[in-house]
Amino acid sequence: VRGSLRGAAGPTAAPQPPPQVIYTVRNPKDVLVSLFHFSRIFRPYKDPGTLQEFLDKFLQGDGALG
């Protein structure tokens, strides 16, 4: 039942626990190999070259996704 009285006259809220944070992290080697194979079959991307060349570009941040 809702009424116009709030605060001390109304029911008090139960204390809430602090929110939990979940971090999701992916292995960078897995990201590299996955993106390398994807860029080989996805035509809008330029040819990735060898895995070593792709690694060098990946580490410099010069890639299809930044």
Buried (B, 14 or more C-beta within 10 A) or exposed (E): EEEEEEEEEEEEEEEEEEEEEEEEEEEEEEEBBEBBEEBEEEEEBEEBBEEEEBBEBBEEEEBBEE
